[in-house]
Amino acid sequence: MKESKKFWDNCAEKYIKSPIKDEATYQQKLAITQAFLKSDWKVLEFGCGSGATAIWHSAYVKHVVATDISDKMIEAARRNAVEAGAENVTFQQGTLDTLEFQDESFDAVLGLNVLHLLEDVDGAIVNIRRLLKEGGVFVSSTSLIAEINLAYRLLISGMQLFGLAPYVSRLTRSQLTSKLLKSGFTIEREWQTSHESIFLVARKT
């Protein structure tokens, strides 16, 4: 975990300045998520990065708690929230494993572009289900590392040797959906945005 924190602290500035690669797809993900959220809901986003998504959703819910492993990401997110006038967003440095939240304290949990960066995906899903109220939703956008071409997978492995890329879980679409179903979720929206990425909305049942 210390290595992951160091990696994301080191690349935070570059990450924050990077433009969204596919603005149209990003906007559609926001719209799909918004259709599931309610004005009196409390939302958790883990791996929030610059806080842009948490800030956007904060206008439509009661409160958002947004977390990230990187202190520098959280510092930037707090500045962005002040600039946006988003007063109902709380930012905390930490992970699903280190931050202590009460069971069933959130109506929705967002994990966007982050599940594939976790070493223990199964443990994360268990934590997410624990934190969700009955009937709450988990919204995720995940890179399917196992389904990208071999040359790119080898490139990632090589970059990892030199600390130029973070840890990644080599997930397939079927593996991820199976993990959610076995953990007590139902899949309400499944959108494979590309061959290498999937957007899911799962409900705790």
Backbone as CSV, one residue per row, in Angstrom:
resi,resn,N_x,N_y,N_z,CA_x,CA_y,CA_z,C_x,C_y,C_z
1,MET,0.819,-1.207,0.000,0.000,0.000,0.000,0.855,1.261,0.000
2,LYS,1.997,1.217,0.742,2.890,2.368,0.777,3.423,2.681,-0.611
3,GLU,3.738,1.624,-1.381,4.245,1.831,-2.728,3.174,2.460,-3.622
4,SER,1.922,2.035,-3.461,0.835,2.607,-4.254,0.647,4.081,-3.921
5,LYS,0.682,4.407,-2.635,0.527,5.794,-2.216,1.650,6.650,-2.796
6,LYS,2.889,6.147,-2.709,4.025,6.887,-3.239,3.883,7.112,-4.742
7,PHE,3.446,6.072,-5.461,3.281,6.197,-6.910,2.274,7.289,-7.249
8,TRP,1.102,7.270,-6.588,0.051,8.231,-6.927,0.365,9.628,-6.420
9,ASP,1.094,9.744,-5.317,1.560,11.070,-4.889,2.512,11.654,-5.930
10,ASN,3.403,10.822,-6.453,4.399,11.295,-7.414,3.793,11.719,-8.745
11,CYS,2.723,11.031,-9.153,2.151,11.348,-10.465,0.873,12.180,-10.358
12,ALA,0.534,12.637,-9.156,-0.722,13.362,-8.949,-0.831,14.595,-9.834
13,GLU,0.219,15.408,-9.860,0.157,16.659,-10.628,-0.082,16.393,-12.109
14,LYS,0.641,15.433,-12.661,0.476,15.089,-14.077,-0.913,14.511,-14.337
15,TYR,-1.381,13.657,-13.419,-2.702,13.035,-13.566,-3.804,14.094,-13.565
16,ILE,-3.718,15.033,-12.629,-4.751,16.059,-12.490,-4.824,16.953,-13.727
17,LYS,-3.662,17.209,-14.331,-3.618,18.089,-15.500,-4.012,17.382,-16.796
18,SER,-4.049,16.046,-16.757,-4.358,15.282,-17.977,-5.822,15.461,-18.375
19,PRO,-6.095,15.736,-19.641,-7.491,15.882,-20.083,-8.202,14.540,-20.116
20,ILE,-9.518,14.571,-20.017,-10.313,13.353,-20.143,-10.177,12.825,-21.563
21,LYS,-9.877,11.543,-21.699,-9.601,10.989,-23.023,-10.842,10.941,-23.907
22,ASP,-11.985,10.632,-23.321,-13.225,10.503,-24.095,-14.322,11.254,-23.349
23,GLU,-14.467,12.526,-23.653,-15.403,13.385,-22.937,-16.846,12.912,-23.097
24,ALA,-17.208,12.451,-24.280,-18.590,12.016,-24.528,-18.947,10.812,-23.655
25,THR,-18.030,9.848,-23.572,-18.273,8.672,-22.737,-18.341,9.064,-21.262
26,TYR,-17.469,9.975,-20.841,-17.482,10.441,-19.456,-18.811,11.100,-19.112
27,GLN,-19.306,11.937,-19.990,-20.581,12.618,-19.750,-21.736,11.626,-19.691
28,GLN,-21.669,10.583,-20.517,-22.730,9.576,-20.490,-22.700,8.780,-19.186
29,LYS,-21.499,8.504,-18.683,-21.382,7.813,-17.391,-21.971,8.667,-16.266
30,LEU,-21.707,9.981,-16.304,-22.289,10.877,-15.309,-23.811,10.834,-15.370
31,ALA,-24.351,10.856,-16.578,-25.807,10.863,-16.749,-26.438,9.554,-16.266
32,ILE,-25.815,8.432,-16.582,-26.333,7.137,-16.139,-26.316,7.061,-14.616
33,THR,-25.207,7.488,-14.021,-25.104,7.477,-12.560,-26.168,8.363,-11.941
34,GLN,-26.337,9.546,-12.496,-27.295,10.498,-11.962,-28.712,9.931,-11.941
35,ALA,-29.045,9.094,-12.905,-30.381,8.512,-12.972,-30.673,7.598,-11.786
36,PHE,-29.620,7.104,-11.133,-29.806,6.209,-9.994,-29.766,6.947,-8.654
37,LEU,-29.190,8.145,-8.635,-29.017,8.875,-7.384,-30.279,9.628,-6.976
38,LYS,-30.411,9.892,-5.662,-31.553,10.638,-5.142,-31.060,11.800,-4.275
39,SER,-31.879,12.824,-4.168,-31.455,14.071,-3.526,-31.140,13.925,-2.042
40,ASP,-31.693,12.921,-1.380,-31.439,12.748,0.055,-30.372,11.694,0.349
41,TRP,-29.628,11.291,-0.674,-28.649,10.218,-0.523,-27.299,10.711,-0.028
42,LYS,-26.609,9.825,0.691,-25.219,10.020,1.073,-24.373,9.082,0.217
43,VAL,-23.359,9.644,-0.426,-22.582,8.909,-1.422,-21.113,8.851,-1.012
44,LEU,-20.486,7.693,-1.248,-19.050,7.529,-1.053,-18.403,7.303,-2.407
45,GLU,-17.345,8.063,-2.694,-16.512,7.754,-3.861,-15.105,7.457,-3.371
46,PHE,-14.584,6.274,-3.709,-13.203,5.950,-3.366,-12.344,5.998,-4.622
47,GLY,-11.109,6.479,-4.445,-10.254,6.697,-5.603,-10.727,7.903,-6.390
48,CYS,-10.980,9.011,-5.693,-11.657,10.161,-6.320,-10.744,11.028,-7.170
49,GLY,-9.417,10.857,-7.067,-8.516,11.658,-7.883,-8.667,13.145,-7.615
50,SER,-8.876,13.914,-8.659,-8.992,15.369,-8.550,-10.309,15.826,-7.939
51,GLY,-11.230,14.891,-7.733,-12.516,15.219,-7.122,-13.578,15.709,-8.090
52,ALA,-13.269,15.736,-9.386,-14.192,16.301,-10.369,-15.543,15.598,-10.383
53,THR,-15.540,14.270,-10.356,-16.797,13.526,-10.414,-17.587,13.691,-9.129
54,ALA,-16.908,13.644,-7.989,-17.584,13.835,-6.705,-18.237,15.212,-6.635
55,ILE,-17.527,16.225,-7.114,-18.057,17.591,-7.105,-19.279,17.689,-8.008
56,TRP,-19.222,17.060,-9.151,-20.352,17.120,-10.087,-21.591,16.481,-9.470
57,HIS,-21.430,15.310,-8.873,-22.583,14.607,-8.292,-23.093,15.285,-7.021
58,SER,-22.256,16.054,-6.365,-22.661,16.678,-5.095,-23.842,17.625,-5.253
59,ALA,-24.035,18.132,-6.439,-25.155,19.051,-6.684,-26.500,18.334,-6.677
60,TYR,-26.480,16.999,-6.718,-27.716,16.239,-6.870,-28.005,15.293,-5.703
61,VAL,-27.137,15.299,-4.688,-27.338,14.440,-3.516,-27.160,15.262,-2.244
62,LYS,-27.432,14.623,-1.110,-27.308,15.337,0.166,-25.854,15.568,0.549
63,HIS,-25.029,14.518,0.434,-23.625,14.648,0.841,-22.775,13.618,0.110
64,VAL,-21.540,13.999,-0.196,-20.572,13.088,-0.812,-19.323,13.043,0.057
65,VAL,-18.882,11.830,0.375,-17.586,11.617,1.006,-16.682,11.037,-0.079
66,ALA,-15.586,11.733,-0.381,-14.694,11.294,-1.449,-13.312,11.013,-0.884
67,THR,-12.742,9.879,-1.232,-11.464,9.458,-0.659,-10.460,9.118,-1.758
68,ASP,-9.195,9.212,-1.410,-8.133,8.797,-2.331,-6.908,8.414,-1.510
69,ILE,-6.103,7.511,-2.024,-4.897,7.067,-1.329,-3.844,8.163,-1.275
70,SER,-3.919,9.121,-2.217,-2.889,10.147,-2.355,-3.260,11.437,-1.633
71,ASP,-2.370,11.910,-0.760,-2.572,13.200,-0.100,-2.634,14.331,-1.122
72,LYS,-1.797,14.242,-2.139,-1.741,15.324,-3.128,-3.011,15.378,-3.966
73,MET,-3.596,14.231,-4.249,-4.886,14.209,-4.945,-5.949,14.882,-4.080
74,ILE,-5.963,14.567,-2.798,-6.952,15.131,-1.889,-6.775,16.643,-1.758
75,GLU,-5.534,17.112,-1.687,-5.280,18.551,-1.627,-5.862,19.254,-2.846
76,ALA,-5.637,18.690,-4.023,-6.157,19.280,-5.250,-7.679,19.223,-5.281
77,ALA,-8.243,18.107,-4.825,-9.700,17.949,-4.818,-10.358,18.985,-3.913
78,ARG,-9.753,19.244,-2.766,-10.312,20.242,-1.853,-10.283,21.636,-2.478
79,ARG,-9.194,21.955,-3.160,-9.121,23.252,-3.849,-10.201,23.349,-4.917
80,ASN,-10.379,22.272,-5.670,-11.382,22.270,-6.728,-12.793,22.439,-6.174
81,ALA,-13.052,21.817,-5.024,-14.374,21.926,-4.407,-14.648,23.358,-3.954
82,VAL,-13.642,24.017,-3.394,-13.801,25.410,-2.970,-14.085,26.294,-4.178
83,GLU,-13.334,26.081,-5.258,-13.536,26.873,-6.474,-14.928,26.658,-7.061
84,ALA,-15.444,25.433,-6.923,-16.761,25.111,-7.476,-17.895,25.485,-6.532
85,GLY,-17.564,25.845,-5.293,-18.596,26.162,-4.310,-19.358,24.941,-3.844
86,ALA,-18.717,23.788,-3.903,-19.364,22.534,-3.486,-19.126,22.336,-1.996
87,GLU,-20.096,22.701,-1.185,-19.925,22.670,0.271,-20.354,21.350,0.905
88,ASN,-20.999,20.491,0.146,-21.472,19.223,0.710,-20.611,18.033,0.288
89,VAL,-19.320,18.314,0.042,-18.355,17.254,-0.261,-17.279,17.248,0.811
90,THR,-17.001,16.082,1.360,-15.932,15.915,2.349,-14.863,15.025,1.735
91,PHE,-13.624,15.493,1.743,-12.519,14.716,1.186,-11.655,14.147,2.309
92,GLN,-11.290,12.867,2.179,-10.449,12.199,3.175,-9.380,11.381,2.478
93,GLN,-8.166,11.440,3.003,-7.093,10.601,2.477,-7.213,9.219,3.104
94,GLY,-7.170,8.186,2.279,-7.243,6.825,2.786,-7.845,5.887,1.760
95,THR,-8.033,4.636,2.171,-8.579,3.606,1.292,-9.752,2.909,1.973
96,LEU,-10.382,2.020,1.261,-11.478,1.249,1.840,-11.009,0.440,3.049
97,ASP,-9.734,0.078,3.060,-9.198,-0.720,4.162,-8.832,0.121,5.377
98,THR,-8.426,1.371,5.157,-7.898,2.166,6.269,-8.905,3.128,6.874
99,LEU,-9.892,3.550,6.106,-10.888,4.485,6.624,-12.008,3.724,7.316
100,GLU,-12.443,4.239,8.431,-13.466,3.557,9.217,-14.824,4.243,9.031
101,PHE,-15.713,3.545,8.355,-17.082,4.015,8.176,-18.031,2.980,8.781
102,GLN,-19.149,3.438,9.273,-20.125,2.526,9.847,-20.765,1.678,8.753
103,ASP,-21.167,0.465,9.127,-21.871,-0.402,8.189,-23.153,0.275,7.713
104,GLU,-23.472,0.042,6.451,-24.715,0.517,5.840,-24.904,2.029,6.055
105,SER,-23.836,2.787,5.818,-23.904,4.229,6.021,-24.008,5.032,4.733
106,PHE,-23.997,4.339,3.571,-24.075,5.040,2.296,-25.181,4.458,1.414
107,ASP,-25.799,5.342,0.660,-26.833,4.921,-0.294,-26.214,4.518,-1.628
108,ALA,-25.036,5.061,-1.927,-24.333,4.714,-3.167,-22.838,4.771,-2.922
109,VAL,-22.123,3.894,-3.589,-20.664,3.898,-3.567,-20.182,3.951,-5.010
110,LEU,-19.248,4.850,-5.280,-18.691,4.995,-6.620,-17.226,4.573,-6.604
111,GLY,-16.864,3.699,-7.521,-15.471,3.285,-7.687,-15.132,3.370,-9.163
112,LEU,-14.640,4.519,-9.586,-14.477,4.815,-11.011,-13.006,4.763,-11.414
113,ASN,-12.698,3.864,-12.320,-11.321,3.669,-12.793,-10.376,3.327,-11.648
114,VAL,-10.844,2.462,-10.749,-10.023,2.163,-9.579,-9.976,0.679,-9.202
115,LEU,-11.024,-0.101,-9.466,-11.035,-1.501,-9.031,-9.838,-2.276,-9.577
116,HIS,-9.471,-2.019,-10.816,-8.367,-2.764,-11.424,-7.004,-2.377,-10.845
117,LEU,-6.984,-1.310,-10.011,-5.736,-0.891,-9.375,-5.557,-1.489,-7.983
118,LEU,-6.536,-2.282,-7.552,-6.505,-2.849,-6.205,-5.962,-4.274,-6.224
119,GLU,-5.154,-4.596,-5.221,-4.611,-5.947,-5.127,-5.658,-6.943,-4.652
120,ASP,-6.613,-6.493,-3.856,-7.649,-7.378,-3.312,-9.024,-6.889,-3.763
121,VAL,-9.395,-7.235,-4.975,-10.683,-6.810,-5.521,-11.834,-7.440,-4.745
122,ASP,-11.690,-8.707,-4.397,-12.749,-9.392,-3.654,-12.984,-8.718,-2.299
123,GLY,-11.902,-8.393,-1.602,-12.037,-7.719,-0.315,-12.690,-6.358,-0.460
124,ALA,-12.357,-5.644,-1.538,-12.967,-4.334,-1.776,-14.465,-4.467,-1.982
125,ILE,-14.888,-5.470,-2.747,-16.310,-5.666,-3.005,-17.057,-6.004,-1.716
126,VAL,-16.434,-6.809,-0.853,-17.035,-7.122,0.444,-17.213,-5.841,1.261
127,ASN,-16.183,-4.999,1.287,-16.261,-3.732,2.007,-17.348,-2.831,1.455
128,ILE,-17.430,-2.763,0.140,-18.435,-1.920,-0.508,-19.837,-2.377,-0.127
129,ARG,-20.070,-3.683,-0.169,-21.392,-4.194,0.195,-21.707,-3.908,1.658
130,ARG,-20.700,-4.003,2.512,-20.884,-3.713,3.932,-21.280,-2.255,4.156
131,LEU,-20.706,-1.353,3.395,-20.949,0.076,3.577,-22.276,0.534,2.989
132,LEU,-22.817,-0.236,2.054,-24.056,0.146,1.392,-25.286,-0.231,2.214
133,LYS,-26.265,0.650,2.169,-27.566,0.324,2.744,-28.251,-0.706,1.854
134,GLU,-29.217,-1.399,2.409,-29.991,-2.358,1.606,-30.628,-1.618,0.437
135,GLY,-30.422,-2.130,-0.768,-30.965,-1.491,-1.958,-30.077,-0.412,-2.530
136,GLY,-28.935,-0.153,-1.877,-28.000,0.853,-2.378,-27.291,0.378,-3.630
137,VAL,-26.652,1.310,-4.338,-26.019,0.957,-5.610,-24.511,1.186,-5.575
138,PHE,-23.818,0.321,-6.295,-22.380,0.454,-6.507,-22.158,0.730,-7.981
139,VAL,-21.546,1.867,-8.271,-21.274,2.269,-9.651,-19.773,2.157,-9.894
140,SER,-19.394,1.417,-10.919,-17.965,1.219,-11.183,-17.660,1.337,-12.670
141,SER,-16.454,1.811,-12.936,-15.909,1.828,-14.288,-14.529,1.206,-14.187
142,THR,-14.307,0.114,-14.909,-13.119,-0.701,-14.654,-12.421,-1.099,-15.948
143,SER,-11.104,-0.951,-15.968,-10.321,-1.417,-17.109,-10.156,-2.926,-17.029
144,LEU,-10.418,-3.587,-18.121,-10.315,-5.048,-18.181,-8.929,-5.410,-18.701
145,ILE,-7.969,-5.403,-17.791,-6.570,-5.549,-18.179,-6.310,-6.882,-18.885
146,ALA,-7.022,-7.929,-18.469,-6.806,-9.241,-19.074,-7.278,-9.301,-20.527
147,GLU,-8.076,-8.328,-20.942,-8.649,-8.368,-22.281,-7.977,-7.402,-23.255
148,ILE,-6.955,-6.678,-22.783,-6.213,-5.833,-23.711,-5.185,-6.694,-24.444
149,ASN,-4.602,-6.152,-25.521,-3.700,-6.986,-26.323,-2.411,-7.299,-25.564
150,LEU,-1.790,-8.409,-25.941,-0.630,-8.938,-25.238,0.516,-7.933,-25.198
151,ALA,0.747,-7.231,-26.285,1.854,-6.277,-26.336,1.696,-5.202,-25.271
152,TYR,0.476,-4.732,-25.077,0.235,-3.692,-24.083,0.390,-4.249,-22.669
153,ARG,-0.042,-5.487,-22.453,0.131,-6.109,-21.134,1.612,-6.253,-20.798
154,LEU,2.400,-6.631,-21.799,3.845,-6.756,-21.575,4.472,-5.397,-21.306
155,LEU,3.958,-4.368,-21.981,4.461,-3.013,-21.753,4.193,-2.578,-20.311
156,ILE,2.993,-2.874,-19.827,2.643,-2.529,-18.446,3.582,-3.232,-17.472
157,SER,3.832,-4.508,-17.707,4.721,-5.276,-16.826,6.120,-4.674,-16.804
158,GLY,6.595,-4.274,-17.971,7.919,-3.670,-18.047,7.976,-2.340,-17.309
159,MET,6.947,-1.529,-17.451,6.901,-0.241,-16.773,6.826,-0.412,-15.258
160,GLN,6.124,-1.454,-14.828,6.012,-1.715,-13.391,7.373,-2.025,-12.769
161,LEU,8.235,-2.690,-13.522,9.568,-3.031,-13.014,10.367,-1.787,-12.659
162,PHE,10.107,-0.693,-13.371,10.851,0.556,-13.155,10.027,1.594,-12.389
163,GLY,8.888,1.155,-11.802,8.071,2.069,-11.019,7.321,3.090,-11.847
164,LEU,7.138,2.801,-13.131,6.477,3.750,-14.026,5.003,3.435,-14.231
165,ALA,4.536,2.364,-13.643,3.124,1.983,-13.731,2.725,1.346,-12.406
166,PRO,1.465,1.535,-11.992,1.013,0.972,-10.715,0.654,-0.505,-10.852
167,TYR,0.377,-1.131,-9.728,-0.150,-2.498,-9.741,-1.499,-2.500,-10.462
168,VAL,-1.761,-3.544,-11.234,-3.075,-3.692,-11.858,-3.544,-5.140,-11.742
169,SER,-4.831,-5.319,-11.443,-5.442,-6.647,-11.428,-5.862,-6.998,-12.846
170,ARG,-5.545,-8.192,-13.273,-5.859,-8.595,-14.646,-7.256,-9.233,-14.683
171,LEU,-8.252,-8.350,-14.735,-9.651,-8.775,-14.692,-10.229,-8.953,-16.083
172,THR,-11.170,-9.898,-16.191,-12.000,-10.008,-17.384,-13.409,-9.544,-17.024
173,ARG,-14.217,-9.313,-18.026,-15.607,-8.902,-17.794,-16.361,-9.945,-16.983
174,SER,-16.235,-11.203,-17.359,-16.977,-12.259,-16.666,-16.502,-12.429,-15.227
175,GLN,-15.207,-12.262,-14.984,-14.691,-12.367,-13.623,-15.273,-11.277,-12.729
176,LEU,-15.307,-10.051,-13.230,-15.803,-8.935,-12.427,-17.289,-9.080,-12.133
177,THR,-18.085,-9.380,-13.147,-19.519,-9.518,-12.908,-19.802,-10.711,-11.990
178,SER,-19.019,-11.779,-12.130,-19.195,-12.953,-11.262,-18.898,-12.605,-9.810
179,LYS,-17.848,-11.837,-9.570,-17.502,-11.426,-8.211,-18.645,-10.634,-7.579
180,LEU,-19.242,-9.738,-8.338,-20.341,-8.922,-7.819,-21.568,-9.775,-7.517
181,LEU,-21.913,-10.666,-8.430,-23.085,-11.520,-8.229,-22.904,-12.435,-7.022
182,LYS,-21.723,-13.027,-6.885,-21.462,-13.930,-5.758,-21.456,-13.198,-4.418
183,SER,-21.192,-11.882,-4.459,-21.141,-11.095,-3.225,-22.507,-10.547,-2.826
184,GLY,-23.528,-10.823,-3.619,-24.866,-10.392,-3.246,-25.336,-9.130,-3.930
185,PHE,-24.840,-8.878,-5.131,-25.301,-7.756,-5.930,-26.098,-8.271,-7.129
186,THR,-26.996,-7.448,-7.622,-27.604,-7.693,-8.925,-27.108,-6.611,-9.879
187,ILE,-26.864,-6.973,-11.113,-26.378,-6.021,-12.109,-27.584,-5.339,-12.767
188,GLU,-27.680,-4.027,-12.604,-28.809,-3.295,-13.184,-28.434,-2.562,-14.471
189,ARG,-27.166,-2.279,-14.661,-26.726,-1.642,-15.901,-25.333,-2.148,-16.212
190,GLU,-25.135,-2.610,-17.426,-23.834,-3.139,-17.850,-23.524,-2.584,-19.232
191,TRP,-22.451,-1.828,-19.305,-22.109,-1.149,-20.555,-20.615,-1.313,-20.799
192,GLN,-20.263,-2.110,-21.780,-18.848,-2.266,-22.129,-18.489,-1.128,-23.065
193,THR,-17.894,-0.082,-22.504,-17.635,1.148,-23.252,-16.593,0.954,-24.348
194,SER,-15.749,-0.055,-24.187,-14.781,-0.440,-25.205,-14.411,-1.881,-24.933
195,HIS,-13.550,-2.439,-25.755,-13.134,-3.828,-25.539,-12.430,-3.985,-24.203
196,GLU,-11.789,-2.891,-23.715,-10.960,-2.985,-22.512,-11.571,-2.325,-21.286
197,SER,-12.827,-1.896,-21.336,-13.387,-1.183,-20.192,-14.876,-1.467,-20.042
198,ILE,-15.332,-1.568,-18.782,-16.743,-1.850,-18.528,-17.276,-0.923,-17.441
199,PHE,-18.492,-0.447,-17.651,-19.186,0.428,-16.708,-20.378,-0.348,-16.162
200,LEU,-20.452,-0.465,-14.821,-21.481,-1.280,-14.191,-22.220,-0.504,-13.107
201,VAL,-23.517,-0.760,-13.003,-24.292,-0.312,-11.852,-24.872,-1.574,-11.216
202,ALA,-24.461,-1.846,-9.967,-24.906,-3.041,-9.252,-25.637,-2.643,-7.986
203,ARG,-26.721,-3.360,-7.681,-27.516,-3.021,-6.504,-27.368,-4.092,-5.419
204,LYS,-27.212,-3.654,-4.171,-27.127,-4.570,-3.042,-28.495,-5.166,-2.769
205,THR,-28.546,-6.498,-2.772,-29.839,-7.179,-2.564,-29.750,-8.077,-1.345
